[in-house]
Amino acid sequence: MSKIKLGLFLALLVFGSASVWSQEEPAEPPTVESVQSGLEAVQSSLTMIWLVLAGALVFFMQAGFAAVEVGLTRAKNSANIIMKNLMDFSAGSVAFFFVGWGLMYGATASGLVGTSNFALMGYEAGEVANILRDWFFQVVFAATAATIVSGAMAERTKFVSYLLYSIFISAVVYPISGHWIWGGGWLSELGFHDFAGSTVVHSVGGWAALAGAILLGPRIGKYVKLSDGKVKVKAILGHNLPLAALGVFILWFGWYGFNAGSTLDGNSGDIGWVAVTTTLGASTGAVGAMLTSWFLFKKPDTSMSLNGALAGLVAITAPTYVVEPWAAIVIGLIGGILVVLSVEFFDKVLHIDDPVGAISVHGVCGVWGTLAVGLFANRPDDEIVGLFYNGSFYQLGVQALGVLAVFAWVAITMGLFFLLLKFTIGLRVSEKEELQGLDITEHAAEAYPGFQIFSNM
C-alpha cells in the first residue's frame, strides 16, 4: 500500500512541475552579439589555458638543462650544477619582474629599450589578467637564456658570481635585445623574424657562455702543452650519460611549449604546423649529428647525437612558423652537422673549454636558425619570404643584421660584466677547490654520499 502511495506522490510531483514549467515564458532567442560575446570569452579562456600550459612546459626545461649538465660533467660538481639551475630561475624571475619586463615590453625609447611597466605597474584594470599571463609565459624564456650559460662555465665558476651574472642577464642583457625584436624595437621595425627565440633566447645565452668560457679559462688538465709546443686536448668525460639523455628528452618535450606556445593563441590553427616542423627539425638534427660523428670518429657518438637533437631544436626555433616541413628537415639536418663541427672547432682549434657544448648548440645553431628564415621562409601573407622563394636578399640581410647586433650587444655587455666580477669578487674558484669539487667546497654537500667520487681531472 505504501508503494502505491509513493508512486502517486511522485507522479503528482512530476505533473505539477511540468505544469509550472509550461507556464514560463519561452527563452529569448540568442542574438548575434551574445553569440559573438560568448565565442570571444571561450577563445580568451583557451588562450589563457594554452599559454599557462605552454609556459609550464618551458619551465620544465629547467629540469632538462640540469640533467644534461649534471650528466655531462663530473659527479663531484653535481650538487653545484643543480643549485645553479634552481637559482638562476628563482633569482632571475624576481629580476625579470622588477626590471626585465619593463625594459623588454615597456613603452619604447627610440626602439632601443622599454621605459615603463616595471614590476608590472601602470596597466589598466582590464589588462591585468592577460598581462600576468604574458609575464608568466615570458619569464620562463628569460630563465632559459640565463641557464644556457651554466653548462659552458661548469665545474670551475664561483657560485656567488654565477648568481650575479644570471641576475644581470635576466634583468638587463636579455630584455634589452629582446625589446629590439619582440618588444617593438628597431629590429622588429625592419622586419627581423625570430618566432620563438633562436637569437632572442638561444644566441643570447650562447654568446654569454662564450664570453664567460673565454674569460674563465679551461678546467685544470683539459689542455696540456707538450714539449714541442703542441697542445694535447684531453677529454674530461661526464659521469652519467643516461641522465644526460633523459635531460635531452625532457628538453625536447618542453620545446613544444617553447615553439608551439609562441603562437600566443590557443585557437591558432598553426599550433599543429609548428609542432610538426619542431619535431622534424629535432629529429634530423639528431640524425645529422650521428652521421657526422660516425664519419669523423668511426663510431656514432652518443653525446654528439644528443646534442644534435638540441641543435636541431635551436635551429628550427626561429623559422618554425614560416617554413614548410621539408625545409624543417633540411634546417635540422644542417644544424646537426654544424654542432659536431663547431664543438670540435672550439675544443681542438680555439681551445675554449665548454663541457656540454652550449656555445655550439645555442650560439652557433641559433645563428643558423635565424639565417634560415632569410632562406627558407614562405609566409607571403605575413610578408616573410626568403631568398629561395622570391630571389630577394632583403630578409636574409635583416636576419644577418640582427645576428650581428645581438652578438655585439651580448659579447660587450657580458664581457665587461665578467671582467668586473673577475677583478672584484673573483669569477673562478681556487685550484684546490676545483680539484676537490664544487659540491663540497661551495655547498658542503655531496650528490652521491657514501660513494667514492673520482676527480677524473
C-alpha positions as CSV (number, residue, x, y, z in Angstrom):
1,M,0.0,0.0,0.0
2,S,2.8,2.4,0.9
3,K,4.4,1.7,-2.5
4,I,1.2,2.8,-4.3
5,K,1.0,6.0,-2.3
6,L,4.7,6.8,-3.0
7,G,4.1,6.2,-6.7
8,L,1.0,8.5,-6.8
9,F,3.0,11.2,-4.9
10,L,5.9,11.1,-7.4
11,A,3.5,11.2,-10.3
12,L,1.8,14.3,-8.8
13,L,5.1,16.0,-8.2
14,V,6.3,15.5,-11.8
15,F,2.9,16.6,-13.2
16,G,2.9,19.7,-11.1
17,S,6.4,20.6,-12.0
18,A,5.6,20.2,-15.7
19,S,2.6,22.4,-15.3
20,V,4.7,25.2,-13.8
21,W,7.4,24.9,-16.5
22,S,4.8,25.0,-19.2
23,Q,3.6,28.4,-17.9
24,E,7.0,30.0,-18.1
25,E,7.8,32.5,-20.8
26,P,9.8,31.0,-23.7
27,A,13.5,31.9,-23.6
28,E,14.6,34.8,-25.9
29,P,16.4,33.6,-29.0
30,P,20.2,34.3,-28.8
31,T,21.3,37.5,-30.6
32,V,24.4,37.7,-32.9
33,E,26.0,40.0,-30.3
34,S,25.5,37.5,-27.4
35,V,26.8,34.6,-29.5
36,Q,29.9,36.6,-30.5
37,S,30.5,37.6,-26.9
38,G,30.3,34.1,-25.8
39,L,32.6,32.9,-28.5
40,E,35.2,35.6,-27.6
41,A,35.0,34.5,-24.0
42,V,35.7,30.9,-24.9
43,Q,38.6,31.9,-27.2
44,S,40.1,34.1,-24.5
45,S,39.8,31.2,-22.0
46,L,41.5,28.8,-24.4
47,T,44.4,31.2,-24.9
48,M,44.8,31.7,-21.2
49,I,45.0,27.9,-20.6
50,W,47.3,27.3,-23.6
51,L,49.8,30.0,-22.6
52,V,50.0,28.9,-19.0
53,L,50.3,25.3,-20.0
54,A,53.0,26.1,-22.6
55,G,54.8,28.2,-20.0
56,A,54.8,25.3,-17.6
57,L,56.3,23.1,-20.3
58,V,59.1,25.6,-20.9
59,F,59.7,25.8,-17.1
60,F,60.1,22.0,-17.1
61,M,63.0,22.5,-19.4
62,Q,65.0,23.7,-16.4
63,A,64.9,20.1,-15.2
64,G,66.2,19.1,-18.7
65,F,69.1,21.5,-18.6
66,A,70.0,20.4,-15.1
67,A,70.0,16.7,-16.1
68,V,72.1,17.4,-19.3
69,E,74.7,19.4,-17.4
70,V,74.9,17.0,-14.5
71,G,75.2,14.0,-16.8
72,L,77.9,15.5,-19.0
73,T,80.1,16.7,-16.1
74,R,81.8,15.0,-13.2
75,A,80.0,13.7,-10.2
76,K,81.8,15.9,-7.7
77,N,80.1,19.0,-9.2
78,S,76.5,17.7,-9.4
79,A,75.0,19.5,-6.4
80,N,76.6,22.7,-7.6
81,I,75.0,22.4,-11.0
82,I,71.6,21.6,-9.5
83,M,71.9,24.7,-7.3
84,K,72.8,26.9,-10.3
85,N,69.8,25.7,-12.3
86,L,67.5,26.2,-9.4
87,M,68.7,29.7,-8.5
88,D,69.1,31.1,-12.0
89,F,65.4,30.7,-12.4
90,S,64.5,31.7,-8.8
91,A,66.6,34.8,-8.7
92,G,66.2,35.6,-12.4
93,S,62.4,35.6,-12.2
94,V,62.4,38.2,-9.5
95,A,64.9,40.3,-11.5
96,F,62.7,40.0,-14.6
97,F,59.6,41.0,-12.6
98,F,61.1,44.2,-11.2
99,V,63.3,45.3,-14.1
100,G,63.4,43.0,-17.1
101,W,59.8,43.1,-18.2
102,G,59.7,46.9,-18.3
103,L,63.0,47.0,-20.3
104,M,61.6,44.4,-22.8
105,Y,57.9,45.3,-23.1
106,G,57.6,48.8,-21.8
107,A,57.0,51.9,-24.0
108,T,59.9,52.1,-26.4
109,A,62.5,54.8,-26.3
110,S,63.7,55.1,-30.0
111,G,63.3,51.4,-30.5
112,L,66.2,50.7,-28.2
113,V,64.7,50.0,-24.7
114,G,61.5,49.8,-22.8
115,T,60.8,52.6,-20.3
116,S,57.6,51.7,-18.4
117,N,55.6,49.0,-16.6
118,F,58.4,47.9,-14.3
119,A,57.1,45.5,-11.6
120,L,54.0,45.1,-13.9
121,M,52.8,48.6,-12.8
122,G,50.9,51.1,-14.9
123,Y,48.4,48.8,-16.6
124,E,44.6,49.3,-16.8
125,A,42.5,47.1,-14.6
126,G,41.0,45.3,-17.6
127,E,44.5,44.4,-18.8
128,V,45.9,42.8,-15.7
129,A,44.8,39.2,-16.3
130,N,46.3,39.0,-19.7
131,I,49.5,40.8,-18.6
132,L,50.0,38.4,-15.8
133,R,49.5,35.5,-18.2
134,D,52.0,37.0,-20.7
135,W,54.6,37.7,-17.9
136,F,54.5,34.1,-16.8
137,F,55.0,32.9,-20.4
138,Q,57.9,35.3,-20.9
139,V,59.8,34.8,-17.6
140,V,60.5,31.1,-18.5
141,F,62.2,32.3,-21.7
142,A,64.3,34.7,-19.7
143,A,65.3,31.9,-17.4
144,T,66.3,29.7,-20.4
145,A,68.7,32.3,-21.7
146,A,70.3,32.6,-18.3
147,T,70.6,28.8,-17.7
148,I,72.4,28.2,-21.0
149,V,75.5,29.8,-19.6
150,S,75.8,27.4,-16.7
151,G,76.9,24.4,-18.9
152,A,79.7,26.2,-20.7
153,M,81.1,27.5,-17.4
154,A,80.6,24.4,-15.3
155,E,83.0,22.9,-12.8
156,R,85.1,26.0,-12.1
157,T,82.8,29.0,-11.5
158,K,82.2,30.6,-8.1
159,F,78.6,30.2,-7.1
160,V,78.1,33.8,-6.0
161,S,79.5,35.1,-9.3
162,Y,77.1,32.8,-11.1
163,L,74.2,34.2,-9.2
164,L,75.2,37.8,-10.0
165,Y,75.6,37.3,-13.7
166,S,72.4,35.2,-14.0
167,I,70.5,38.1,-12.5
168,F,72.3,40.6,-14.8
169,I,71.3,38.5,-17.9
170,S,67.6,38.2,-16.7
171,A,67.3,41.9,-15.7
172,V,69.3,43.7,-18.4
173,V,71.0,41.8,-21.2
174,Y,68.2,39.5,-22.4
175,P,65.4,42.1,-22.0
176,I,67.1,44.9,-24.0
177,S,68.0,42.8,-27.0
178,G,64.6,41.1,-26.6
179,H,63.0,44.6,-26.9
180,W,64.6,45.1,-30.2
181,I,63.0,42.0,-31.6
182,W,59.9,41.1,-29.6
183,G,59.1,44.4,-27.8
184,G,58.5,46.5,-30.9
185,G,62.1,47.8,-31.2
186,W,64.2,48.7,-34.1
187,L,64.9,45.2,-35.5
188,S,61.2,44.3,-35.5
189,E,60.5,47.5,-37.4
190,L,63.0,46.4,-40.1
191,G,61.2,43.0,-40.4
192,F,63.5,40.8,-38.4
193,H,61.8,37.5,-37.6
194,D,62.6,35.2,-34.8
195,F,59.4,33.2,-34.0
196,A,60.4,31.6,-30.7
197,G,63.9,32.7,-29.9
198,S,66.8,31.2,-31.9
199,T,68.5,34.6,-31.4
200,V,66.4,36.2,-28.7
201,V,66.9,33.4,-26.3
202,H,69.5,30.9,-27.5
203,S,72.1,33.0,-29.1
204,V,72.0,35.4,-26.2
205,G,72.7,32.5,-23.9
206,G,75.3,31.1,-26.3
207,W,77.3,34.3,-26.7
208,A,77.2,35.0,-22.9
209,A,78.5,31.4,-22.5
210,L,81.3,32.1,-25.0
211,A,82.4,35.3,-23.2
212,G,82.3,33.5,-19.9
213,A,84.2,30.5,-21.0
214,I,87.0,32.6,-22.6
215,L,87.5,34.8,-19.5
216,L,87.1,31.9,-17.1
217,G,89.7,29.7,-18.8
218,P,89.6,25.9,-19.2
219,R,89.3,23.3,-16.5
220,I,92.5,22.0,-14.9
221,G,94.1,19.3,-17.1
222,K,91.9,20.0,-20.1
223,Y,94.7,21.3,-22.4
224,V,98.2,20.1,-21.8
225,K,101.1,21.9,-23.5
226,L,103.7,19.5,-24.8
227,S,107.5,20.0,-25.1
228,D,107.2,20.5,-28.8
229,G,104.8,23.4,-28.3
230,K,101.7,21.5,-29.4
231,V,98.7,21.2,-27.2
232,K,97.2,17.9,-26.2
233,V,93.4,18.0,-25.7
234,K,92.2,15.7,-23.0
235,A,88.6,14.5,-22.9
236,I,87.1,15.1,-19.5
237,L,84.1,12.7,-19.5
238,G,80.8,13.2,-17.8
239,H,79.7,10.7,-15.2
240,N,76.1,9.8,-16.2
241,L,75.2,9.6,-19.9
242,P,71.7,8.1,-19.2
243,L,70.9,11.2,-17.1
244,A,72.1,13.4,-19.9
245,A,69.9,11.5,-22.4
246,L,66.9,11.9,-20.1
247,G,67.6,15.6,-19.9
248,V,67.6,15.9,-23.7
249,F,64.2,14.1,-24.0
250,I,62.8,16.5,-21.3
251,L,64.1,19.5,-23.2
252,W,62.6,18.1,-26.5
253,F,59.3,17.7,-24.7
254,G,59.4,21.2,-23.2
255,W,60.3,22.6,-26.6
256,Y,56.7,22.0,-27.8
257,G,55.7,24.7,-25.2
258,F,58.6,26.8,-26.3
259,N,57.8,26.8,-30.1
260,A,54.1,25.9,-30.3
261,G,53.3,28.1,-27.4
262,S,54.8,31.0,-29.2
263,T,51.8,31.1,-31.4
264,L,50.4,33.1,-28.4
265,D,46.9,31.9,-29.3
266,G,45.1,28.9,-28.0
267,N,42.8,29.0,-31.0
268,S,45.5,29.2,-33.7
269,G,45.5,26.6,-36.5
270,D,49.3,27.0,-36.7
271,I,49.9,25.1,-33.4
272,G,50.0,21.8,-35.2
273,W,52.1,23.2,-38.0
274,V,54.7,24.4,-35.5
275,A,54.7,21.1,-33.6
276,V,55.4,19.2,-36.9
277,T,58.3,21.5,-38.0
278,T,59.7,21.4,-34.5
279,T,59.6,17.5,-34.5
280,L,61.2,17.3,-37.9
281,G,64.0,19.8,-37.1
282,A,64.9,17.9,-33.8
283,S,64.8,14.5,-35.5
284,T,67.0,15.4,-38.4
285,G,69.4,17.3,-36.1
286,A,70.0,14.1,-34.2
287,V,70.4,12.1,-37.4
288,G,72.8,14.8,-38.8
289,A,75.0,14.7,-35.7
290,M,75.0,10.9,-35.6
291,L,76.1,10.6,-39.2
292,T,78.7,13.3,-38.9
293,S,80.2,11.8,-35.7
294,W,80.1,8.4,-37.3
295,F,82.1,9.7,-40.3
296,L,84.6,11.7,-38.2
297,F,85.1,9.3,-35.3
298,K,84.3,5.9,-37.0
299,K,81.6,5.3,-34.4
300,P,78.2,7.0,-33.9
301,D,78.8,9.2,-30.8
302,T,76.0,9.2,-28.2
303,S,76.7,12.6,-26.6
304,M,77.1,14.3,-30.0
305,S,73.8,12.7,-31.2
306,L,72.1,14.0,-28.1
307,N,73.5,17.5,-28.7
308,G,72.4,17.1,-32.4
309,A,68.8,16.8,-31.3
310,L,69.2,20.0,-29.3
311,A,70.9,21.7,-32.2
312,G,68.1,20.9,-34.5
313,L,65.6,22.3,-32.0
314,V,67.5,25.5,-31.6
315,A,67.9,25.9,-35.4
316,I,64.2,25.4,-36.1
317,T,63.1,27.7,-33.3
318,A,63.3,30.9,-35.3
319,P,61.8,29.7,-38.6
320,T,59.4,27.0,-37.3
321,Y,56.3,29.1,-38.2
322,V,57.4,30.3,-41.6
323,V,58.9,27.2,-43.2
324,E,57.4,24.1,-44.8
325,P,58.1,20.6,-43.3
326,W,60.6,19.7,-46.0
327,A,62.6,22.9,-45.1
328,A,62.5,21.9,-41.4
329,I,64.1,18.6,-42.3
330,V,67.0,20.5,-44.1
331,I,67.4,23.1,-41.4
332,G,67.6,20.5,-38.6
333,L,70.0,18.3,-40.6
334,I,72.4,21.1,-41.2
335,G,72.1,22.1,-37.5
336,G,73.1,18.6,-36.5
337,I,76.1,18.6,-38.8
338,L,77.1,22.1,-37.6
339,V,77.1,21.3,-33.9
340,V,79.6,18.5,-34.3
341,L,82.0,20.6,-36.4
342,S,81.5,23.5,-34.1
343,V,82.2,21.6,-30.9
344,E,85.4,20.2,-32.5
345,F,86.4,23.7,-33.6
346,F,86.0,25.3,-30.2
347,D,87.7,22.4,-28.4
348,K,90.5,21.4,-30.7
349,V,91.3,24.6,-32.6
350,L,90.4,27.5,-30.3
351,H,90.9,25.6,-27.0
352,I,87.8,27.0,-25.4
353,D,86.6,24.6,-22.8
354,D,82.8,24.1,-23.0
355,P,81.9,20.9,-21.0
356,V,78.4,20.5,-22.5
357,G,78.8,22.1,-26.0
358,A,76.4,25.0,-25.0
359,I,78.2,27.6,-27.2
360,S,77.8,25.4,-30.3
361,V,74.3,24.2,-29.6
362,H,72.8,27.6,-28.7
363,G,75.1,30.2,-30.1
364,V,76.2,28.7,-33.5
365,C,73.0,26.8,-34.2
366,G,70.9,29.8,-33.1
367,V,72.7,31.9,-35.8
368,W,72.0,29.2,-38.4
369,G,68.3,29.0,-37.5
370,T,68.0,32.8,-37.6
371,L,69.6,33.0,-41.0
372,A,67.5,30.1,-42.3
373,V,64.4,32.4,-42.1
374,G,66.0,34.5,-44.8
375,L,66.5,31.5,-47.0
376,F,63.5,29.2,-46.5
377,A,60.7,31.4,-45.2
378,N,57.5,31.2,-47.2
379,R,54.7,33.2,-45.5
380,P,53.7,35.8,-48.0
381,D,50.6,36.7,-46.0
382,D,52.9,37.8,-43.2
383,E,55.3,39.4,-45.6
384,I,58.1,37.0,-44.5
385,V,59.5,35.4,-47.6
386,G,63.1,34.1,-48.0
387,L,65.7,34.1,-50.8
388,F,64.7,30.7,-52.2
389,Y,61.2,31.9,-52.9
390,N,61.4,35.5,-54.0
391,G,65.1,35.9,-55.0
392,S,65.4,38.9,-52.7
393,F,68.3,39.2,-50.2
394,Y,66.3,41.7,-48.0
395,Q,65.0,39.2,-45.4
396,L,68.4,37.4,-45.3
397,G,70.1,40.8,-44.8
398,V,67.9,41.8,-42.0
399,Q,68.4,38.4,-40.3
400,A,72.2,38.8,-40.6
401,L,72.0,42.3,-39.2
402,G,70.0,41.1,-36.2
403,V,72.5,38.3,-35.6
404,L,75.5,40.7,-35.6
405,A,73.7,43.3,-33.4
406,V,72.8,40.8,-30.7
407,F,76.2,39.2,-30.8
408,A,77.9,42.6,-30.3
409,W,75.4,43.6,-27.5
410,V,75.9,40.4,-25.6
411,A,79.6,40.0,-26.1
412,I,80.4,43.5,-25.0
413,T,78.0,43.7,-22.0
414,M,78.7,40.2,-20.7
415,G,82.4,40.5,-21.4
416,L,82.6,43.7,-19.3
417,F,80.4,42.2,-16.6
418,F,82.6,39.0,-16.4
419,L,85.7,41.2,-16.2
420,L,84.2,43.2,-13.4
421,L,83.5,40.0,-11.4
422,K,86.9,38.6,-12.2
423,F,88.7,41.6,-10.8
424,T,86.5,42.2,-7.8
425,I,84.9,39.2,-6.1
426,G,86.5,36.7,-8.5
427,L,85.0,34.6,-11.2
428,R,86.8,31.3,-10.7
429,V,87.3,29.0,-7.7
430,S,90.8,28.2,-6.5
431,E,92.8,25.2,-7.9
432,K,92.3,23.3,-4.7
433,E,88.5,23.9,-4.7
434,E,88.3,22.8,-8.3
435,L,90.2,19.6,-7.8
436,Q,88.2,18.7,-4.7
437,G,84.9,19.5,-6.4
438,L,82.4,22.4,-6.0
439,D,79.8,20.3,-4.2
440,I,81.9,20.1,-1.0
441,T,83.7,23.5,-1.3
442,E,80.8,25.6,-2.4
443,H,77.8,23.9,-0.7
444,A,79.2,21.4,1.9
445,A,77.1,18.8,0.2
446,E,77.5,15.5,-1.7
447,A,75.3,14.4,-4.6
448,Y,76.3,10.8,-4.0
449,P,77.0,10.3,-0.3
450,G,78.7,7.0,0.6
451,F,80.2,6.6,-2.9
452,Q,83.8,7.3,-3.8
453,I,83.9,10.2,-6.3
454,F,86.8,10.2,-8.6
455,S,88.1,13.5,-9.9
456,N,88.8,12.3,-13.4
457,M,90.8,15.6,-13.7
